[in-house]
Structures are given as structure tokens and as C-alpha cells.
Amino acid sequence: MSSVSRRRTWNVHRLPPAEGRIFLITGGNAGIGYFAAEQLAATGAVVVLGSRDAAKADAAMASIRSHVAGANVRHLQLDLADLSSLKTAVDSLDLDHLDAVVYNAGVALDDPPRRETEDGHELMFGTNHLGHFALTQWPAPLLSAAPAGRIVTVGSFAARSERLDLGDLQSARDYRPKRTYGRSKLAQMCFGFELDRRLRGDGSTVLSVVAHPGGALDSLTPSRPPVHVTTPGERLRGLPTGLLVQGKDAGAWPAVRAVLDPEVRGGQLWGPRVFGLRGTPRCETVPSHMTDPAVAARLWAASGELADTDPHLGFR
């Protein structure tokens, strides 16, 4: 069977079994991360929810278990805004391998003022990009020990219209929340593509894949109380937008496929089929501004300096 025909037969509601595999999802307690965890748990895999809030993680695990019989889920205390805590967090996993990490956690602020992490980094850039960049070095040996490890970075459709300001990565001079958020997601996506180039250059078996959810709205998302509740009124008001966008359950589909599909290749971008906003997942053409080698090299160097990481992020 050709790779084309295999991709045509991918069924988001009938995922391939993944017993014996272990997946970590950052921000797995809510939103797209929650639904990715629920869907992956249904494959028989062990799913680890990375979350800084233990109560929210407990609620998410209870919800997953109520929807997936026999779900094997656990919580990892993980705070991407505290870079010094990441090694201890990953060490506490006590695993000999990890099949995939989904970089999903994110902070989105709508209004000023500009906020910072405890490390002094702008909150959205520091959490969404820098936290994941710094995290990478710690599960790297576990991913390398897996037969076919993957890092799946969840970006955003908003990153298509943004460009990085390499002289002001943390929006210290010009802070506009929505733009800063879009740029933080663009930085994540640039990192995901650059990471795969470097992994290929090192002969690593680990793949780095980028996915995005398209347009994913709460009003179109199935209720998962107490994790998420969509009222009948919200659902009714959201119906017209359902022609263009979708719920967060469907927004998780590209990341889930990037984790599971054996036909997925490193350096690919996966998103919704219909205008990149809704529908089943497909492999997209990668926008050129996300793979500019000069921009990627400068972003990598700046991120490494800010996060004080190993230049190879644990893969050498």
C-alpha cells in the first residue's frame, strides 16, 4: 500500500493501537492538550499529563478515565515557566524510554501589562517557546532510547502572519499581547523545524514534527466537566462559525496523527484539511519564514543563551 493511500484511510475516530508506548503531553490537563491525551489514551498507550496544577490534572485524568475504559494516565508536575525545575520533573518520570513528547502547553494573554516568569522572561515567549526549548534536553535520552521517538510541537495558525523580531524576542520594547503570542508560537514552530534538521544531521532516530490545530473554539468543543463545560447557549451561538472552524477535540487531531502515524516524517507540518482551519489532518506546505536557516540559527543561539542549555539539547 502506498503512503498516499495510507494517508487517505487515516481515521481520526479509529486510531491504531499503541499498547506499550509512552507519551508525554505538556499542558495535557485542558484544551487541545486534554483532547490529545484522551484520544491517545484510547490507543492503549500510557499517557502522561504534564501540568503545574495537580488539581486540574487530577480532574483531567478522572474525565479521561470516564470516557476511555482502562485508560492508563498519570500526572507529571511540570512548570515550563520555571526552567530550573525541568530536570527534576523529567527525572521523576522514572522511565527507560519515552515514545513521544507533545509540546502543547501555552499561555495566551489578551491584554497588557507585560508579565514575566520567575526567571525574568516575558511570560508567553518564556513559557510557550523557551520552556519547551529548555525542556528538550532532559527527555532527549529517553526519546533516543525509544524505537522511533518523536517530538511534536503544537504551533498556531496565527504564526503564519507573524515575523520574529530577533532584536526584541521578548517584546521588551514593543509589547502587544496578541502579536507577542503569535510570535511565541512562531518561535516554537521555527524551533521544531530546526530541531529536525539538526537531528537528521546527527543521525538521530528521533523525529521533530510540527502541528497546528487550525481554528479551535471552546463553543464548538464537547463538554468534559469539570475540565470544560459548553452550555447549550454557547453551542448554539457557535454553530455558524462551525462552517469555518472547529472544536478543540478536532483541533487535537493533527498532533495526534503526528504522534501515531508511521508515515509521518520529520520536518513536516500537519494541520486541518480545510483552509488550514478545520477538518481532518493533512500534511501542509511549510511557510518559508518558518524554515529560514539564518533566522533559525539566531533563534537557537539566543534561546540557548537565555535558557542556559546544552547546545545540542541532549542529543549528542
HELIX and SHEET records of a PDB file:
HELIX    1   1 SER A    3  ARG A    8  1                                   6    
HELIX    2   2 GLY A   31  ALA A   41  1                                  11    
HELIX    3   3 ALA A   54  HIS A   67  1                                  14    
HELIX    4   4 LEU A   83  SER A   85  5                                   3    
HELIX    5   5 LEU A   86  ASP A   91  1                                   6    
HELIX    6   6 LEU A  123  MET A  124  1                                   2    
HELIX    7   7 PHE A  125  GLY A  131  3                                   7    
HELIX    8   8 HIS A  132  LEU A  135  1                                   4    
HELIX    9   9 ALA A  140  ALA A  145  1                                   6    
HELIX   10  10 PHE A  157  SER A  161  5                                   5    
HELIX   11  11 PRO A  177  GLY A  201  1                                  25    
HELIX   12  12 ASP A  218  LEU A  220  5                                   3    
HELIX   13  13 PRO A  232  GLY A  238  1                                   7    
HELIX   14  14 LEU A  239  LEU A  243  5                                   5    
HELIX   15  15 LYS A  248  GLY A  251  1                                   4    
HELIX   16  16 TRP A  253  LEU A  260  1                                   8    
HELIX   17  17 SER A  288  MET A  290  5                                   3    
HELIX   18  18 PRO A  293  ALA A  307  1                                  15    
SHEET    1   A 8 ASN A  72  GLN A  77  0                                        
SHEET    2   A 8 VAL A  46  SER A  51  1                                        
SHEET    3   A 8 ILE A  22  THR A  26  1                                        
SHEET    4   A 8 ALA A 100  TYR A 103  1                                        
SHEET    5   A 8 ARG A 150  VAL A 154  1                                        
SHEET    6   A 8 LEU A 207  ALA A 211  1                                        
SHEET    7   A 8 LEU A 269  VAL A 274  1                                        
SHEET    8   A 8 ARG A 278  GLU A 284 -1                                        
SHEET    1   B 2 ALA A 216  LEU A 217  0                                        
SHEET    2   B 2 GLN A 246  GLY A 247  1                                        
END                                                                             
